[in-house]
Amino acid sequence: MEAKEFKEFAKAMTDYIAEYLENIRDRQVVPSVKPGYLRPLVPEQAPEKPEPWTAVMADIERVVMSGVTHWHSPKFHAYFPTANSYPAIVADMLSGAIACIGFSWIASPACTELEVVMLDWLGQMLGLPEEFLARSGGEGGGVIQGTASEATLVALLGAKSKAMHRIKEQHPEWTDVEILSKLVGYCNKQAHSSVERAGLLGGVKLRSLNPDSKRSLRGDTLRDAIKEDIKNGLIPFCAVATLGTTSTCAFDALDEIGDVCRENDIWLHVDAAYAGSSFICPEYRYLMKGIEKADSFNFNPHKWLLVNFDCSAMWLKQPRWIVDAFNVDPLYLKHDQQGSAPDYRHWQIPLGRRFRALKLWFVLRLYGIENLQNFIRKHIALAHFFEKLCGEDERFEVVEEVLMGLVCFRLKGDNDLNEALLRRINGRGKIHLVPSKIDDSYFLRLAICSRFSEESDIQESWEEIKASASDVLAENK
Ligand code: PLP
């Protein structure tokens, strides 16, 4: 493809994207295709001869869109949001054009340096302590990981190497295997499955602790578990606090957990994958009280801050526990400036990395902090609007406190009734929700996901839920 054709193709695609997003409301939110739908729609083999771009464009609706779940439709209320904005889409175009692999500073200095500065911008927006920021001149700094799961694994590996170092100093006679078999980490039973997975991948024990009635992990619970484990000869080495759990968006008692971690010299990682974006609004920062006691902090701008996937922001106070611990330095990756700027390959699992800081830069500049705050506040207000509608209908109950853009609710009645309700709602195909279950109680989650969502959309979703409830209740009489 030559430049002239590229420009035509890209312009046509830009028009298509704008049309798609602006009219996304009118599409069926989850497609009605069955597994295997796509193979018959495309040839058995790749074409021998080149095709015109117009032929590809002509197939997008037929082949792709017929099987797309429209995550950016205001009728999509499943999981948590994933971000989407025009500035981030354009930035990804530029990233695709530069197409550098910024694993070290010299591999593309702008890729590294913009990331360092963007993580400082973002850290300041959240009100993170200076110790986390590169601009403080200390050791700390930020990095863009692909996902929160990777960030948790990286934090756990850092915690592990720090603990190994300390214990070897205290017990030079112990072998690595002996020490490893004693290490134990902690998280809320309601922590995301990626935390358990990080434990498995890291080869260490991880204990899931019971939260309080608000689904929040408390300091005393952690303290008791640590005492018990020490008594049994184990070595506590890390804790993961969740700010905004996946099931109900509950917040662990970070301040209390932080104290316990400090008392026991334990690495504290904070997973704020979804809810972390809200901390750009000062009124929500009370939920991260105690953040200064954490060793690492992570949230996903790609969830709720209008930066398209993938962009998971992570800060570390002492990156050396990752950078030095997993440092392999072959000659072909060395450069003369080593040590004067981060070589991000040491901060992450893979070697390769895209120029993701561009997305942050474009979004932060083209929205401005004020509009990003407005966006978060609007989503939370819409969740409260739904909470009010739900609370006014005596057939329903809202089962958890609504703090962010998520409402957990159910029909008063047993789990079977609520399972039938969800089947009915999703079966009608107008809106899409997923359930969760805690302490054997099944409930539905309505997440505000789309940046196009308005009160009228939430009202429509509510009408759809009410209609489904009436059907299900009539059938269950
Ligand atoms: N942590 C929490 C609290 C989450 O809610 C999620 C996903 O929803 C994750 C971690 C995993 O995020 P990622 O897909 O970026 O790994």
Boltz pocket constraint, residues with backbone or C-beta under 6 A from the ligand:
constraints:
  - pocket:
      binder: B
      contacts: [[A, 80], [A, 146], [A, 147], [A, 148], [A, 149], [A, 150], [A, 192], [A, 194], [A, 242], [A, 243], [A, 244], [A, 245], [A, 246], [A, 271], [A, 272], [A, 273], [A, 274], [A, 300], [A, 312]]
      max_distance: 6.0
